[in-house]
Amino acid sequence: MLRHFPFSHFNTRSLLVTALPLSASLSSPNTVRSMSSSSSTATMHSPPVAKKVEHKMEMFGDVRVDNYYWLRDDSRTNPEVLSYLQQENAYTDSVMSGTKQFEDQLFKEIRGRIKEDDISAPYRKGPYYYYTRNLEGKEYVQHCRRLIPNYNTTPFSVHDTMPTGPDDPPEHVILDENVKAQEHRFYSIQAFKDSPNHKLVAYAEDTKGDEIYSVHVIDAETGAPVGKPLTSVTSHVEWANDDTLVYITMDEILRPDKVWLHKLGTDQSSDICLYHEKDDTFSIGLQKSKSQKFLFVGSESKITSFIFFIDASKPEDGLKVLTPRVVGIDNWASHRGNHFFIIRRSEEFFNSELVACPVDDVSVTTVLIPHRERIKIQDTHLFANHLAVYERENGLPKVTVYRLPAVDEPLTSLEDGRAIDFIDPVYTVDPAGSEFNSSILRFSYSSLRTPNSVYDYDMNTGTSVVKKIETVLGGFDASEYFTERKWAPASDGTQVPMSIVYRKNLVNLDGSDPLLLYGYGSYEVCIDPWFKASRLSILDRGFIFAIAHIRGGGEMGRQWYENGKCLKKKNTFTDFIACAEYLIEQRYCSKEKLCIEGRSAGGLLMGSVLNMRPDLFKVAFAGVPFVDALTTMLDPTIPLTTSEWEEWGDPRNEEFYHYMKSYSPVDNVKAQNYPHILVTAGLHDPRVLYSEPAKFVAKLRETKTDSNILLLKCEFGAGHSSKSGRFEKLQEQAFVYAFILKALDMIPELSSSL
Ligand SMILES: *[C@@H]1O[C@H](CO)[C@@H](O)[C@H](O)[C@H]1NC(C)=O
């Protein structure tokens, strides 16, 4: 669900929103309202008190004392640290024990919206339909395929459906994650790639949550392993030809830095290193062209990127330069016929332009789509005869489709494009798998009220057909919900977009409704309004849900990002506060009912706005929050520090040091009243060390002057993206909602327990 530049996802403190289960959703609201809740009295432990060990950090004559620095243990084995985290978890359990029964019922309600046995929209690739299958009661998916009878002579059509009759080719389960996951507390597959001849599959597996993968190759028919797994690698792996893989490894700070060539059947130790990126502000990514002819290797920092290409049929020839390394210019490439297509961004052309160059002379570029001040080019999808361009305008995603001249004709300009229309006022659209040789563009679509849908769009006729829409059980009716865009004026006059949803007959819009405001605002990530069936559990209890598309994100184009990073980072926080104030002023809610949520870099947002305006909010949820920004960014031995100096600033520079110190949440906890706060951490999280949230909570406990609830929940079997199973994730969601409802005193029959 992350929408941004192709490589960025492996290298940010981003909220790894996992692909939504194909089926999510709901039990009948009747069950919900009639359920009884327990008011069993819990033994209220007093909150754990973290030991204080003075740790002085001096920089530019400024001394900071961090009494909880000892909570950081990179080996994650220090018994004293683990015991402290366990005490925090026990305290959380005890505070939440009175609502445990309610939480369990909420979990059942959320789980009850899911059609548990379901398949994804099958996509056609070569002679097969590929898809994943969910089974009733199972946490993970099966990766499946079915042969297409007469695939050579069957043209692509938006009306295609996978034949599943008794006489059709049977389903073949290539890999069942449920079987693989049995021995692990955490299990995640991030790449699942069939070989060009479809005989083998390579997949990248993480069994801890630390994002250090092993890549396995199996026979797609028998499941038998082919050779030994590649170990300690990233999830970036692509097939060059039928017996060669290209993959990426990382250095000791988990920075993807080397590209390797692996011949099947040989030992990993004899693999050839094709490229080593020595600059520690850069990270490497890998992608195969849709034409299947080239592999692109990109090296990117937050402001610069450059590309190499590899001929997939001759990978041993190595890398060739496609775009040179020029500071401040970034590039992304695709291929068709005799041309590479490049999305190129520079300081001057900040919203990117699209250019093409001949494969045999990459220095000659032709501009196909010039730079536009108001429209940002996000991504392109190339086909044999078409080009689909994913863009953004005025805070909304757009897709424009162009017909291309025949492959052997010169490519000098584009004809007028055709824009695809979408049904909601605010929505999300993302590219999905399409076959290069077809005229069918597949994309996924959802909004705050429209469940996740997969569309096939015929680029010749403009017809689109829904191939799959997430089933939401329990009587869900999208027309009962209202979604809209609003704009809040920021302190400097900038208009900040928001996306809002609520259930029409359940809100008063007089300031009395509870509201959950979500924010992120970093890395140019666009938090477009997406559907989440579990969210219905709060909407159906009368909540309004809103997303603040604050600066630092990419919703309004590149400058929106530039204006919310480095020495302008505080715009991210003040924009969020402006959105909150607007919602109160417009009577969407009041301070007494305003809840806020952010994860990861959005957790930094939570920490900052809590320190700045604790009076404005009633409840806050900060998931895996990046709250120790200054101390972390001063330490290049922590993953992501070096690659993010261009995002937050390098605090070894005095100006940045003081600026970052002025907002870094752990450094700004004050003796003041704070709202109810829930903080989560993942012990194996490589992106935000568990110690950041732990230190934030310890310092808040010591300093704050209120008696509101403050909880830390640290998952021992998880990393940055919570637990790995689909129901386990819903259980976490139920816990968060139970916390919010408890803090708002909205849990039936439990009103006295706070
Ligand atoms: C597209 O079709 C051409 C001509 O039939 C073929 O050579 C090429 O391999 C196909 N490309 C893909 C990605 O299937």
The ligand as a Tripos MOL2 file, in Angstrom:
@<TRIPOS>MOLECULE
LIG
   14    14     1     0     0
SMALL
NO_CHARGES

@<TRIPOS>ATOM
      1 C1          5.9300  -10.0740  -26.3970 C.3       1 LIG1
      2 O1          5.7340  -10.5860  -27.6780 O.3       1 LIG1
      3 C2          6.9500  -10.7250  -28.4350 C.3       1 LIG1
      4 C3          6.5610  -11.1140  -29.8540 C.3       1 LIG1
      5 O2          5.6940  -12.2040  -29.8290 O.3       1 LIG1
      6 C4          7.8350  -11.7530  -27.7540 C.3       1 LIG1
      7 O3          9.0350  -11.8960  -28.4430 O.3       1 LIG1
      8 C5          8.1230  -11.2580  -26.3390 C.3       1 LIG1
      9 O4          8.8590  -12.2460  -25.6280 O.3       1 LIG1
     10 C6          6.8380  -10.9800  -25.5760 C.3       1 LIG1
     11 N1          7.1890  -10.3190  -24.3440 N.am      1 LIG1
     12 C7          6.7450  -10.7020  -23.1650 C.2       1 LIG1
     13 C8          7.2120   -9.9350  -21.9870 C.3       1 LIG1
     14 O5          5.9720  -11.6300  -23.0170 O.2       1 LIG1
@<TRIPOS>BOND
     1     1     2 1
     2     1    10 1
     3     2     3 1
     4     3     4 1
     5     3     6 1
     6     4     5 1
     7     6     7 1
     8     6     8 1
     9     8     9 1
    10     8    10 1
    11    10    11 1
    12    11    12 1
    13    12    13 1
    14    12    14 2
@<TRIPOS>SUBSTRUCTURE
     1 LIG1         1 GROUP 0 **** ****
